[in-house]
Amino acid sequence: MTLNGHSVVTAGVELVRDEGWERLSVRAVAGRLGVTPMALYRHVPNSDALSQSVITRIAEGFVEVGNSGNMFADLEGWARRAHAALIPYPGAAGRLLVTWFEVPPVLLTLERLIEVAYTGGLRDFEAVAAINAVLMYVLMRAEAEQTVQSAGAVERSLNLAAAEGSLPRLSALAEHYTTARFDLHFDYGLRVLLSGIAAHGALKEK
């Protein structure tokens, strides 16, 4: 492999995919490439620059935003693509939660999403708030799912006997909690969120 900026970032992205964001470092990427850390510094100036390049590459995976004129469908399509793009990279969603405003592909994505919100009748603060709600939903769902998976808590049982008082409704619904159904919960939450945004946009147009 030719060592250059592209190959270094690619190795960083693959490291995050295989080991998680917290394992990303110049030393770890150098080890993956079979070179010394000093060899990487010819292509990335420091660890912060490496992190920025890696998260930028990951974020490039969801810059595509459709604009068909149907706000609900366009936001739903983007949210599903973004979620799917983030899930393979543990910790990347958490990183974006606190650095998205410094990541060029995310800024481009937001520009396009706001345009979609405008087609749905939202303006100014309401457009920003709606898009922020969708972005945060995607990032926090991805981070939550990865956390549960890494903790091995996808399959679990509720210790209802240890709880104080009677829990009749939770007891009756316990089967829905024994396995984390990420797909169903993501879909339901997304559609409820977007239904509210779309309904608000329709009201604004009246």
N, CA, C and O of each residue as an XYZ file, in Angstrom:
824
protein
N       0.837     -1.201      0.000
C       0.000      0.000      0.000
C       0.871      1.250      0.000
O       1.824      1.368      0.771
N       0.518      2.186     -0.892
C       1.227      3.458     -0.929
C       0.758      4.320      0.240
O      -0.441      4.534      0.420
N       1.694      4.803      1.020
C       1.336      5.620      2.177
C       1.157      7.070      1.737
O       2.103      7.723      1.295
N      -0.064      7.556      1.864
C      -0.357      8.954      1.554
C      -1.528      9.380      2.445
O      -2.026      8.589      3.247
N      -1.958     10.624      2.298
C      -3.028     11.115      3.151
C      -4.292     10.294      3.033
O      -4.953     10.024      4.035
N      -4.641      9.890      1.814
C      -5.856      9.106      1.594
C      -5.782      7.749      2.290
O      -6.730      7.334      2.956
N      -4.643      7.058      2.130
C      -4.515      5.735      2.735
C      -4.482      5.806      4.253
O      -4.955      4.890      4.925
N      -3.930      6.885      4.801
C      -3.900      7.047      6.258
C      -5.322      7.232      6.786
O      -5.705      6.610      7.776
N      -6.097      8.081      6.127
C      -7.479      8.309      6.566
C      -8.308      7.039      6.393
O      -9.128      6.713      7.252
N      -8.102      6.328      5.299
C      -8.819      5.072      5.072
C      -8.527      4.082      6.193
O      -9.433      3.410      6.688
N      -7.267      3.994      6.589
C      -6.903      3.093      7.685
C      -7.560      3.534      8.985
O      -7.968      2.699      9.793
N      -7.662      4.842      9.189
C      -8.328      5.356     10.383
C      -9.800      5.007     10.405
O     -10.338      4.611     11.439
N     -10.454      5.154      9.259
C     -11.875      4.809      9.155
C     -12.078      3.321      9.422
O     -13.009      2.939     10.132
N     -11.223      2.491      8.864
C     -11.331      1.049      9.073
C     -11.075      0.679     10.529
O     -11.692     -0.250     11.051
N     -10.178      1.391     11.181
C      -9.912      1.136     12.597
C     -11.148      1.461     13.438
O     -11.509      0.703     14.338
N     -11.795      2.596     13.140
C     -13.024      2.941     13.865
C     -14.093      1.883     13.630
O     -14.798      1.494     14.560
N     -14.213      1.425     12.411
C     -15.193      0.379     12.088
C     -14.932     -0.894     12.893
O     -15.866     -1.514     13.400
N     -13.679     -1.276     13.007
C     -13.340     -2.545     13.652
C     -13.217     -2.455     15.170
O     -13.514     -3.422     15.872
N     -12.779     -1.294     15.686
C     -12.466     -1.200     17.112
C     -13.180     -0.070     17.851
O     -13.168     -0.038     19.082
N     -13.797      0.851     17.122
C     -14.510      1.941     17.768
C     -13.710      3.230     17.789
O     -12.482      3.231     17.707
N     -14.456      4.340     17.902
C     -13.833      5.661     17.850
C     -12.781      5.867     18.932
O     -11.757      6.503     18.681
N     -13.014      5.343     20.122
C     -12.094      5.583     21.242
C     -10.713      4.986     21.001
O      -9.760      5.344     21.692
N     -10.591      4.088     20.039
C      -9.306      3.454     19.744
C      -8.509      4.219     18.680
O      -7.360      3.881     18.395
N      -9.126      5.245     18.100
C      -8.448      5.988     17.036
C      -7.311      6.832     17.591
O      -7.513      7.644     18.494
N      -6.122      6.638     17.049
C      -4.949      7.429     17.409
C      -3.914      7.276     16.302
O      -3.987      6.358     15.486
N      -2.962      8.179     16.291
C      -1.888      8.087     15.299
C      -1.131      6.776     15.467
O      -0.798      6.113     14.484
N      -0.863      6.409     16.706
C      -0.118      5.173     16.963
C      -0.894      3.943     16.484
O      -0.322      3.029     15.889
N      -2.201      3.932     16.751
C      -3.011      2.773     16.357
C      -3.102      2.661     14.833
O      -3.034      1.559     14.289
N      -3.251      3.771     14.157
C      -3.323      3.751     12.698
C      -1.978      3.342     12.112
O      -1.923      2.584     11.143
N      -0.892      3.844     12.698
C       0.449      3.458     12.229
C       0.643      1.950     12.372
O       1.172      1.295     11.474
N       0.212      1.411     13.505
C       0.326     -0.028     13.714
C      -0.474     -0.805     12.682
O      -0.035     -1.850     12.204
N      -1.644     -0.294     12.343
C      -2.484     -0.959     11.348
C      -1.819     -0.958      9.980
O      -1.959     -1.907      9.208
N      -1.092      0.120      9.685
C      -0.413      0.238      8.393
C       0.977     -0.392      8.387
O       1.606     -0.519      7.336
N       1.450     -0.787      9.571
C       2.764     -1.405      9.650
C       3.908     -0.431      9.506
O       4.970     -0.775      8.988
N       3.684      0.814      9.976
C       4.728      1.829      9.912
C       4.884      2.465     11.290
O       4.111      2.181     12.205
N       5.879      3.317     11.430
C       6.063      4.016     12.691
C       5.143      5.247     12.736
O       4.771      5.772     11.687
N       4.775      5.708     13.929
C       3.961      6.926     14.018
C       4.597      8.115     13.298
O       3.887      8.935     12.716
N       5.918      8.215     13.334
C       6.591      9.332     12.659
C       6.318      9.330     11.159
O       6.264     10.386     10.529
N       6.145      8.135     10.591
C       5.870      8.056      9.158
C       4.522      8.685      8.823
O       4.347      9.239      7.738
N       3.556      8.600      9.762
C       2.234      9.180      9.530
C       2.262     10.698      9.603
O       1.481     11.369      8.929
N       3.156     11.239     10.415
C       3.186     12.683     10.593
C       3.611     13.420      9.318
O       3.487     14.642      9.233
N       4.108     12.680      8.337
C       4.385     13.306      7.040
C       3.093     13.581      6.272
O       3.079     14.365      5.323
N       1.992     12.917      6.701
C       0.729     13.015      5.975
C      -0.399     13.629      6.804
O      -1.338     14.193      6.241
N      -0.322     13.529      8.126
C      -1.279     14.201      9.018
C      -0.467     14.908     10.097
O       0.387     14.279     10.721
N      -0.707     16.202     10.335
C       0.143     16.953     11.254
C       0.053     16.541     12.717
O       1.027     16.670     13.459
N      -1.109     16.045     13.138
C      -1.271     15.663     14.534
C      -2.514     14.793     14.694
O      -3.228     14.518     13.730
N      -2.754     14.364     15.938
C      -3.881     13.476     16.214
C      -5.222     14.151     15.940
O      -6.153     13.506     15.458
N      -5.326     15.440     16.243
C      -6.579     16.156     16.001
C      -6.908     16.202     14.512
O      -8.063     16.048     14.115
N      -5.890     16.412     13.705
C      -6.097     16.456     12.256
C      -6.530     15.081     11.733
O      -7.360     14.984     10.829
N      -5.965     14.037     12.308
C      -6.357     12.684     11.916
C      -7.829     12.448     12.259
O      -8.593     11.945     11.435
N      -8.218     12.816     13.479
C      -9.608     12.633     13.909
C     -10.559     13.406     13.006
O     -11.603     12.893     12.602
N     -10.188     14.654     12.690
C     -11.034     15.484     11.839
C     -11.187     14.868     10.452
O     -12.282     14.863      9.890
N     -10.107     14.357      9.906
C     -10.158     13.751      8.572
C     -10.998     12.483      8.569
O     -11.739     12.224      7.621
N     -10.881     11.697      9.627
C     -11.636     10.443      9.701
C     -13.129     10.718      9.844
O     -13.933     10.101      9.146
N     -13.515     11.630     10.731
C     -14.941     11.901     10.918
C     -15.519     12.575      9.674
O     -16.690     12.380      9.346
N     -14.704     13.361      8.988
C     -15.158     13.970      7.736
C     -15.441     12.909      6.692
O     -16.452     12.978      5.993
N     -14.556     11.927      6.579
C     -14.756     10.839      5.612
C     -16.029     10.063      5.932
O     -16.800      9.733      5.032
N     -16.248      9.773      7.204
C     -17.447      9.035      7.594
C     -18.701      9.849      7.270
O     -19.686      9.308      6.767
N     -18.657     11.145      7.559
C     -19.816     12.014      7.317
C     -20.117     12.162      5.834
O     -21.254     12.458      5.466
N     -19.134     11.964      4.983
C     -19.371     12.039      3.544
C     -20.330     10.950      3.079
O     -20.875     11.012      1.977
N     -20.527      9.957      3.932
C     -21.415      8.850      3.582
C     -22.886      9.189      3.620
O     -23.710      8.384      3.188
N     -23.245     10.370      4.130
C     -24.673     10.701      4.167
C     -24.964     12.142      3.712
O     -25.919     12.759      4.183
N     -24.154     12.667      2.810
C     -24.403     14.035      2.326
C     -25.532     14.087      1.300
O     -26.090     15.155      1.051
N     -25.873     12.945      0.704
C     -26.928     12.940     -0.309
C     -28.280     13.240      0.330
O     -28.691     12.555      1.267
N     -28.956     14.235     -0.161
C     -30.281     14.619      0.335
C     -31.211     14.778     -0.857
O     -30.966     15.601     -1.739
N     -32.282     13.987     -0.881
C     -33.252     14.129     -1.965
C     -34.118     15.356     -1.747
O     -34.339     15.770     -0.609
N     -34.611     15.941     -2.835
C     -35.516     17.082     -2.733
C     -36.598     16.925     -3.795
O     -36.582     17.582     -4.836
N     -37.535     16.036     -3.498
C     -38.608     15.706     -4.434
C     -39.800     16.643     -4.297
O     -40.717     16.621     -5.118
N     -39.779     17.471     -3.246
C     -40.931     18.305     -2.952
C     -41.808     17.720     -1.867
O     -42.731     18.380     -1.389
N     -41.525     16.470     -1.467
C     -42.252     15.806     -0.383
C     -41.343     15.803      0.843
O     -40.455     14.958      0.954
N     -41.558     16.740      1.761
C     -40.659     16.889      2.898
C     -40.561     15.622      3.726
O     -39.464     15.215      4.108
N     -41.694     14.992      4.009
C     -41.694     13.776      4.823
C     -40.809     12.707      4.183
O     -39.933     12.146      4.841
N     -41.040     12.426      2.897
C     -40.287     11.376      2.213
C     -38.809     11.706      2.115
O     -37.963     10.828      2.286
N     -38.486     12.977      1.839
C     -37.077     13.354      1.689
C     -36.323     13.278      3.008
O     -35.188     12.803      3.050
N     -36.947     13.743      4.088
C     -36.291     13.656      5.395
C     -36.180     12.217      5.862
O     -35.171     11.824      6.449
N     -37.214     11.434      5.603
C     -37.166     10.025      5.986
C     -36.050      9.305      5.239
O     -35.291      8.543      5.837
N     -35.950      9.545      3.938
C     -34.911      8.890      3.148
C     -33.525      9.256      3.631
O     -32.652      8.395      3.748
N     -33.318     10.547      3.913
C     -32.000     10.954      4.401
C     -31.700     10.329      5.761
O     -30.598      9.826      5.978
N     -32.664     10.354      6.676
C     -32.439      9.826      8.024
C     -32.065      8.351      7.977
O     -31.183      7.910      8.714
N     -32.725      7.591      7.121
C     -32.405      6.160      7.007
C     -30.994      5.950      6.443
O     -30.250      5.093      6.921
N     -30.638      6.733      5.434
C     -29.295      6.595      4.858
C     -28.225      6.999      5.864
O     -27.194      6.336      5.975
N     -28.466      8.082      6.596
C     -27.481      8.556      7.568
C     -27.305      7.547      8.687
O     -26.183      7.263      9.106
N     -28.411      7.009      9.170
C     -28.356      6.001     10.239
C     -27.561      4.780      9.775
O     -26.698      4.276     10.495
N     -27.865      4.315      8.562
C     -27.158      3.146      8.022
C     -25.676      3.434      7.826
O     -24.842      2.545      8.002
N     -25.339      4.685      7.459
C     -23.938      5.045      7.237
C     -23.154      5.125      8.540
O     -21.945      4.893      8.544
N     -23.821      5.448      9.644
C     -23.138      5.630     10.925
C     -22.999      4.336     11.726
O     -22.008      4.151     12.434
N     -23.973      3.450     11.623
C     -23.997      2.250     12.456
C     -22.705      1.423     12.374
O     -22.282      0.886     13.397
N     -22.062      1.297     11.207
C     -20.842      0.478     11.161
C     -19.653      1.070     11.911
O     -18.637      0.393     12.071
N     -19.754      2.333     12.382
C     -18.609      3.007     12.983
C     -18.906      3.393     14.437
O     -19.344      4.513     14.700
N     -18.673      2.485     15.370
C     -18.995      2.742     16.784
C     -18.314      4.008     17.307
O     -17.104      4.180     17.166
N     -19.099      4.872     17.900
C     -18.557      6.095     18.492
C     -18.539      7.285     17.566
O     -18.382      8.417     18.023
N     -18.699      7.056     16.256
C     -18.657      8.174     15.308
C     -19.850      9.104     15.504
O     -19.710     10.323     15.404
N     -21.021      8.536     15.783
C     -22.201      9.371     16.004
C     -22.016     10.241     17.242
O     -22.391     11.414     17.245
N     -21.435      9.663     18.293
C     -21.171     10.438     19.502
C     -20.189     11.561     19.240
O     -20.339     12.661     19.774
N     -19.192     11.294     18.428
C     -18.236     12.337     18.058
C     -18.934     13.473     17.319
O     -18.664     14.645     17.582
N     -19.830     13.129     16.397
C     -20.534     14.149     15.627
C     -21.498     14.958     16.487
O     -21.769     16.120     16.183
N     -22.013     14.365     17.544
C     -22.912     15.103     18.423
C     -22.266     16.379     18.958
O     -22.945     17.380     19.188
N     -20.961     16.333     19.152
C     -20.274     17.484     19.756
C     -19.346     18.223     18.789
O     -18.743     19.230     19.159
N     -19.231     17.728     17.554
C     -18.315     18.385     16.603
C     -18.935     18.645     15.239
O     -18.231     19.094     14.335
N     -20.241     18.377     15.051
C     -20.836     18.463     13.718
C     -20.618     19.834     13.080
O     -20.481     19.931     11.860
N     -20.585     20.882     13.882
C     -20.452     22.243     13.361
C     -19.062     22.526     12.826
O     -18.820     23.597     12.270
N     -18.142     21.579     12.985
C     -16.787     21.725     12.458
C     -16.521     20.770     11.294
O     -15.400     20.702     10.789
N     -17.544     20.036     10.872
C     -17.363     18.989      9.859
C     -18.036     19.426      8.554
O     -19.264     19.437      8.474
N     -17.249     19.789      7.525
C     -17.814     20.337      6.284
C     -18.935     19.511      5.657
O     -19.933     20.102      5.247
N     -18.835     18.175      5.554
C     -19.949     17.431      4.950
C     -21.256     17.567      5.729
O     -22.333     17.546      5.132
N     -21.177     17.704      7.041
C     -22.391     17.875      7.834
C     -23.009     19.245      7.552
O     -24.230     19.371      7.460
N     -22.169     20.263      7.417
C     -22.677     21.596      7.110
C     -23.361     21.615      5.738
O     -24.405     22.245      5.569
N     -22.767     20.924      4.767
C     -23.379     20.823      3.446
C     -24.704     20.071      3.535
O     -25.686     20.452      2.899
N     -24.724     19.014      4.320
C     -25.949     18.242      4.513
C     -27.041     19.099      5.128
O     -28.191     19.052      4.692
N     -26.685     19.886      6.144
C     -27.674     20.744      6.788
C     -28.218     21.790      5.818
O     -29.411     22.090      5.836
N     -27.370     22.335      4.990
C     -27.827     23.292      3.977
C     -28.913     22.658      3.108
O     -29.941     23.276      2.830
N     -28.671     21.427      2.690
C     -29.629     20.733      1.830
C     -30.891     20.349      2.589
O     -31.989     20.410      2.035
N     -30.746     19.955      3.846
C     -31.914     19.593      4.649
C     -32.794     20.807      4.936
O     -34.021     20.698      4.936
N     -32.179     21.952      5.179
C     -32.964     23.170      5.404
C     -33.763     23.521      4.149
O     -34.902     23.977      4.241
N     -33.167     23.310      2.990
C     -33.893     23.547      1.741
C     -35.120     22.643      1.664
O     -36.187     23.068      1.221
N     -34.961     21.389      2.098
C     -36.099     20.465      2.139
C     -37.165     20.980      3.099
O     -38.356     20.936      2.788
N     -36.743     21.467      4.262
C     -37.694     22.010      5.229
C     -38.456     23.189      4.634
O     -39.646     23.357      4.902
N     -37.786     23.999      3.837
C     -38.450     25.140      3.197
C     -39.542     24.664      2.241
O     -40.600     25.284      2.138
N     -39.276     23.559      1.543
C     -40.299     23.046      0.626
C     -41.526     22.576      1.396
O     -42.625     22.516      0.844
N     -41.341     22.245      2.663
C     -42.447     21.792      3.495
C     -43.151     22.910      4.237
O     -44.022     22.653      5.068
N     -42.786     24.141      3.949
C     -43.469     25.275      4.543
C     -42.853     25.816      5.812
O     -43.405     26.733      6.420
N     -41.719     25.273      6.228
C     -41.063     25.756      7.442
C     -40.078     26.865      7.092
O     -39.488     26.867      6.011
N     -39.909     27.794      8.003
C     -39.013     28.918      7.769
C     -38.224     29.247      9.029
O     -38.665     28.976     10.145
N     -37.063     29.830      8.830
C     -36.270     30.420      9.903
C     -36.069     29.436     11.067
O     -35.614     28.310     10.863
N     -36.415     29.873     12.291
C     -36.174     29.034     13.463
C     -36.858     27.680     13.339
O     -36.284     26.666     13.735
N     -38.063     27.642     12.801
C     -38.792     26.378     12.710
C     -38.095     25.400     11.767
O     -38.063     24.198     12.031
N     -37.543     25.904     10.682
C     -36.791     25.037      9.769
C     -35.551     24.487     10.462
O     -35.245     23.299     10.360
N     -34.847     25.356     11.162
C     -33.636     24.938     11.888
C     -33.992     23.917     12.964
O     -33.325     22.890     13.090
N     -35.044     24.196     13.742
C     -35.432     23.298     14.830
C     -35.857     21.938     14.300
O     -35.527     20.911     14.894
N     -36.588     21.920     13.186
C     -37.035     20.652     12.611
C     -35.862     19.818     12.140
O     -35.791     18.622     12.423
N     -34.937     20.445     11.421
C     -33.772     19.711     10.911
C     -32.866     19.279     12.059
O     -32.302     18.185     12.030
N     -32.727     20.129     13.063
C     -31.927     19.753     14.223
C     -32.528     18.541     14.923
O     -31.797     17.663     15.382
N     -33.857     18.486     15.008
C     -34.526     17.350     15.647
C     -34.235     16.050     14.895
O     -33.986     15.012     15.508
N     -34.270     16.117     13.564
C     -34.005     14.926     12.759
C     -32.537     14.507     12.878
O     -32.237     13.327     13.054
N     -31.627     15.479     12.782
C     -30.199     15.173     12.899
C     -29.878     14.553     14.253
O     -29.184     13.539     14.329
N     -30.390     15.171     15.334
C     -30.108     14.654     16.666
C     -30.728     13.280     16.877
O     -30.140     12.429     17.544
N     -31.909     13.060     16.314
C     -32.539     11.736     16.430
C     -31.640     10.675     15.807
O     -31.399      9.628     16.408
N     -31.149     10.943     14.616
C     -30.294      9.976     13.930
C     -29.004      9.726     14.718
O     -28.613      8.578     14.929
N     -28.349     10.804     15.150
C     -27.080     10.652     15.862
C     -27.266      9.940     17.199
O     -26.492      9.043     17.535
N     -28.281     10.328     17.958
C     -28.465      9.730     19.283
C     -28.958      8.292     19.210
O     -28.583      7.467     20.042
N     -29.802      7.980     18.215
C     -30.219      6.587     18.040
C     -29.009      5.720     17.688
O     -28.840      4.635     18.244
N     -28.169      6.195     16.769
C     -26.993      5.415     16.383
C     -26.070      5.210     17.571
O     -25.574      4.105     17.791
N     -25.836      6.270     18.339
C     -24.959      6.158     19.508
C     -25.558      5.215     20.542
O     -24.832      4.411     21.127
N     -26.858      5.292     20.780
C     -27.509      4.423     21.762
C     -27.443      2.964     21.328
O     -27.148      2.086     22.140
N     -27.713      2.705     20.065
C     -27.682      1.327     19.570
C     -26.278      0.731     19.689
O     -26.118     -0.417     20.103
N     -25.276      1.510     19.329
C     -23.898      1.023     19.416
C     -23.492      0.777     20.862
O     -22.772     -0.180     21.146
N     -23.941      1.625     21.774
C     -23.621      1.450     23.193
C     -24.234      0.169     23.725
O     -23.573     -0.592     24.432
N     -25.493     -0.073     23.391
C     -26.178     -1.286     23.842
C     -25.502     -2.523     23.267
O     -25.300     -3.510     23.974
N     -25.154     -2.474     21.989
C     -24.507     -3.617     21.359
C     -23.137     -3.900     21.971
O     -22.800     -5.053     22.241
N     -22.351     -2.852     22.188
C     -21.002     -3.050     22.737
C     -21.048     -3.573     24.173
O     -20.119     -4.245     24.623
N     -22.131     -3.263     24.890
C     -22.282     -3.733     26.269
C     -22.871     -5.139     26.328
O     -22.997     -5.718     27.407
N     -23.230     -5.687     25.170
C     -23.818     -7.021     25.144
C     -25.194     -7.064     25.779
O     -25.585     -8.082     26.351
N     -25.937     -5.959     25.680
C     -27.238     -5.864     26.351
C     -28.406     -5.928     25.374
O     -29.500     -5.457     25.686
N     -28.184     -6.508     24.186
C     -29.268     -6.619     23.216
C     -30.346     -7.559     23.742
O     -31.539     -7.296     23.591
N     -29.915     -8.664     24.364
C     -30.831     -9.594     25.018
C     -30.766     -9.344     26.514
O     -29.683     -9.353     27.100
N     -31.925     -9.119     27.143
C     -31.924     -8.839     28.585
C     -33.248     -9.260     29.192
O     -34.209     -9.543     28.476
N     -33.295     -9.301     30.506
C     -34.533     -9.599     31.216
C     -34.756     -8.513     32.250
O     -33.803     -7.963     32.801
N     -36.018     -8.206     32.512
C     -36.363     -7.168     33.475
C     -36.467     -7.771     34.872
O     -37.155     -8.772     35.074
N     -35.795     -7.171     35.813
C     -35.840     -7.641     37.195
C     -37.039     -7.003     37.896
O     -36.884     -6.151     38.771
N     -38.219     -7.426     37.502
C     -39.433     -6.810     38.011
C     -39.648     -7.085     39.491
O     -40.248     -6.280     40.203
N     -39.152     -8.229     39.946
C     -39.356     -8.592     41.348
C     -38.631     -7.634     42.286
O     -39.027     -7.464     43.440
N     -37.554     -7.003     41.778
C     -36.755     -6.121     42.639
C     -37.357     -4.723     42.735
O     -36.966     -3.931     43.593
N     -38.304     -4.423     41.855
C     -38.898     -3.089     41.855
C     -39.915     -2.947     42.974
O     -40.629     -3.893     43.306
N     -39.971     -1.773     43.542
C     -40.953     -1.510     44.588
C     -42.319     -1.244     43.961
O     -42.424     -0.491     42.992
N     -43.357     -1.855     44.508
C     -44.702     -1.628     44.011
C     -45.048     -2.524     42.842
O     -44.207     -3.262     42.328
N     -46.292     -2.445     42.434
C     -46.789     -3.266     41.345
C     -46.523     -2.609     40.000
O     -46.664     -1.395     39.853
N     -46.136     -3.416     39.023
C     -45.843     -2.911     37.677
C     -46.662     -3.709     36.654
O     -46.087     -4.388     35.803
N     -47.980     -3.635     36.727
C     -48.808     -4.497     35.876
C     -48.628     -4.251     34.380
O     -48.597     -5.206     33.603
N     -48.507     -2.991     33.960
C     -48.376     -2.715     32.538
C     -47.011     -3.144     32.015
O     -46.902     -3.732     30.939
N     -45.989     -2.847     32.778
C     -44.649     -3.264     32.366
C     -44.536     -4.780     32.350
O     -43.902     -5.345     31.459
N     -45.142     -5.440     33.320
C     -45.122     -6.904     33.356
C     -45.816     -7.492     32.135
O     -45.339     -8.464     31.548
N     -46.941     -6.900     31.758
C     -47.687     -7.402     30.609
C     -46.932     -7.188     29.302
O     -47.098     -7.952     28.351
N     -46.114     -6.163     29.258
C     -45.384     -5.823     28.036
C     -43.909     -6.232     28.076
O     -43.133     -5.848     27.201
N     -43.529     -7.003     29.078
C     -42.110     -7.334     29.286
C     -41.465     -7.986     28.074
O     -40.275     -7.790     27.823
N     -42.244     -8.765     27.316
C     -41.664     -9.451     26.154
C     -41.108     -8.470     25.124
O     -40.204     -8.808     24.360
N     -41.653     -7.256     25.109
C     -41.179     -6.262     24.156
C     -39.845     -5.642     24.576
O     -39.206     -4.930     23.801
N     -39.438     -5.924     25.813
C     -38.185     -5.366     26.327
C     -37.054     -6.385     26.387
O     -35.906     -6.017     26.635
N     -37.359     -7.651     26.166
C     -36.327     -8.676     26.332
C     -35.281     -8.661     25.220
O     -34.150     -9.103     25.421
N     -35.658     -8.154     24.052
C     -34.717     -8.027     22.935
C     -34.803     -6.612     22.391
O     -35.890     -6.115     22.095
N     -33.659     -5.970     22.261
C     -33.633     -4.604     21.716
C     -33.941     -4.668     20.222
O     -33.133     -5.173     19.442
N     -35.091     -4.165     19.826
C     -35.499     -4.172     18.416
C     -35.148     -2.830     17.796
O     -36.007     -1.968     17.612
N     -33.872     -2.672     17.479
C     -33.388     -1.398     16.973
C     -34.131     -0.949     15.717
O     -34.494      0.219     15.580
N     -34.350     -1.892     14.805
C     -34.969     -1.529     13.530
C     -36.386     -0.998     13.721
O     -36.730      0.059     13.192
N     -37.208     -1.725     14.474
C     -38.588     -1.310     14.676
C     -38.683     -0.003     15.454
O     -39.492      0.866     15.128
N     -37.853      0.128     16.480
C     -37.909      1.335     17.297
C     -37.409      2.555     16.532
O     -37.955      3.650     16.670
N     -36.365      2.361     15.725
C     -35.884      3.471     14.903
C     -36.965      3.909     13.922
O     -37.237      5.102     13.784
N     -37.580      2.952     13.243
C     -38.609      3.265     12.258
C     -39.794      3.985     12.899
O     -40.269      4.995     12.380
N     -40.267      3.462     14.027
C     -41.441      4.049     14.667
C     -41.142      5.475     15.130
O     -41.909      6.400     14.861
N     -40.017      5.639     15.831
C     -39.668      6.961     16.331
C     -39.478      7.964     15.216
O     -39.892      9.117     15.333
N     -38.846      7.524     14.121
C     -38.605      8.429     12.996
C     -39.916      8.876     12.370
O     -40.098     10.058     12.076
N     -40.824      7.938     12.167
C     -42.082      8.283     11.517
C     -42.939      9.193     12.399
O     -43.610     10.094     11.895
N     -42.916      8.960     13.708
C     -43.660      9.841     14.612
C     -43.069     11.254     14.568
O     -43.801     12.241     14.488
N     -41.750     11.336     14.621
C     -41.085     12.633     14.569
C     -41.399     13.366     13.273
O     -41.756     14.544     13.290
N     -41.267     12.669     12.155
C     -41.489     13.308     10.860
C     -42.957     13.643     10.627
O     -43.267     14.634      9.967
N     -43.860     12.832     11.160
C     -45.288     13.128     11.033
C     -45.602     14.449     11.713
O     -46.362     15.262     11.188
N     -45.015     14.658     12.879
C     -45.228     15.910     13.594
C     -44.664     17.090     12.838
O     -45.300     18.141     12.758
N     -43.468     16.928     12.277
C     -42.845     18.012     11.511
C     -43.665     18.318     10.254
O     -43.912     19.480      9.933
N     -44.086     17.259      9.547
C     -44.859     17.458      8.321
C     -46.203     18.113      8.615
O     -46.648     18.990      7.875
N     -46.850     17.684      9.701
C     -48.141     18.261     10.061
C     -47.986     19.746     10.402
O     -48.829     20.567     10.041
N     -46.910     20.072     11.093
C     -46.679     21.467     11.450
C     -46.435     22.302     10.200
O     -46.912     23.432     10.092
N     -45.684     21.730      9.256
C     -45.432     22.434      8.018
C     -46.715     22.674      7.234
O     -46.901     23.741      6.649
N     -47.611     21.668      7.223
C     -48.882     21.820      6.515
C     -49.739     22.901      7.147
O     -50.406     23.664      6.449
N     -49.718     22.965      8.474
C     -50.483     24.004      9.172
C     -49.941     25.394      8.839
O     -50.708     26.347      8.698
N     -48.602     25.508      8.713
C     -48.002     26.804      8.420
C     -48.406     27.293      7.026
O     -48.479     28.497      6.783
N     -48.671     26.344      6.105
C     -49.015     26.728      4.749
C     -50.444     27.244      4.640
O     -50.788     27.921      3.671
N     -51.290     26.924      5.641
C     -52.698     27.325      5.599
C     -52.861     28.787      6.003
O     -53.980     29.300      6.026
